Amino acid sequence: MKNSKMYPTLQPSDFDCMGYEGRFLFQTRDGRPVVLAQHTDIDCAIWRVMFGTSSVFFGTYGEAMEYCKKRFLSKSGKPL
């Protein structure tokens, strides 16, 4: 995270929930965690971006990453 001392051990899998597995961990510009998760049902290729109390859903990984690239930073605080 931007301030990695604040979240030193967070992993994408820490955010597995309700049929989704965390795949990637990003951060907001102010250092809060953002998770890109994939639905566990292979036939239901839905990607979920989770941040704060919000979730946004996408039909493809590419669409989800495009959304994330415009809004979030890498875990190390660099642009995606």
C-alpha positions in Angstrom: 0.0 0.0 0.0 1.1 3.6 -0.3 2.1 3.4 3.4 3.1 -0.3 3.3 3.8 -0.2 7.1 0.0 0.2 7.5 -0.8 -3.0 5.6 2.4 -5.1 5.6 0.8 -8.5 5.4 -2.3 -8.1 3.3 -2.8 -10.6 0.5 -5.5 -10.7 -2.2 -6.8 -13.9 -0.7 -7.6 -12.1 2.5 -10.6 -10.6 0.7 -12.1 -13.9 -0.6 -15.8 -13.7 -0.1 -19.2 -14.7 -1.5 -18.0 -16.8 -4.4 -15.1 -14.5 -5.3 -11.3 -15.1 -4.9 -9.0 -12.2 -4.5 -6.5 -12.1 -7.4 -4.7 -8.7 -7.2 -4.2 -6.1 -4.5 -4.0 -2.4 -5.4 -4.5 0.8 -3.4 -6.5 4.0 -3.6 -4.5 7.3 -3.9 -4.8 7.7 -0.1 -3.5 4.2 0.6 -6.6 2.1 1.2 -6.8 -1.4 -0.2 -8.5 -2.3 -3.4 -9.0 -5.9 -4.5 -9.6 -7.3 -8.0 -11.4 -10.6 -7.5 -12.6 -13.3 -9.8 -15.8 -15.3 -9.5 -15.0 -18.9 -8.5 -17.4 -20.4 -11.0 -15.4 -20.8 -14.3 -18.7 -20.5 -16.3 -19.5 -17.2 -14.7 -16.4 -15.1 -15.8 -17.2 -12.1 -13.7 -14.5 -9.8 -12.1 -15.2 -7.7 -9.1 -13.3 -4.6 -8.0 -13.8 -4.1 -4.2 -12.8 -0.9 -2.4 -14.2 0.5 0.8 -17.8 -0.5 0.9 -18.2 -0.4 -2.9 -18.0 -3.1 -5.5 -18.0 -2.7 -9.3 -18.5 -5.8 -11.5 -17.0 -6.5 -15.0 -17.5 -9.2 -17.6 -13.8 -9.4 -18.5 -10.4 -9.1 -16.8 -9.5 -6.4 -19.4 -12.5 -4.2 -18.5 -11.7 -4.5 -14.8 -8.1 -3.6 -15.3 -8.9 -0.6 -17.5 -11.2 0.6 -14.7 -8.4 0.1 -12.1 -5.7 1.7 -14.2 -7.7 4.9 -14.3 -8.4 5.1 -10.6 -5.9 3.1 -8.5 -2.2 2.5 -7.8 -0.1 -0.6 -7.4 0.6 -2.1 -4.0 3.9 -0.2 -4.1 2.1 3.1 -4.9 3.0 3.3 -8.6 0.6 3.8 -11.4 -0.8 0.6 -12.8 
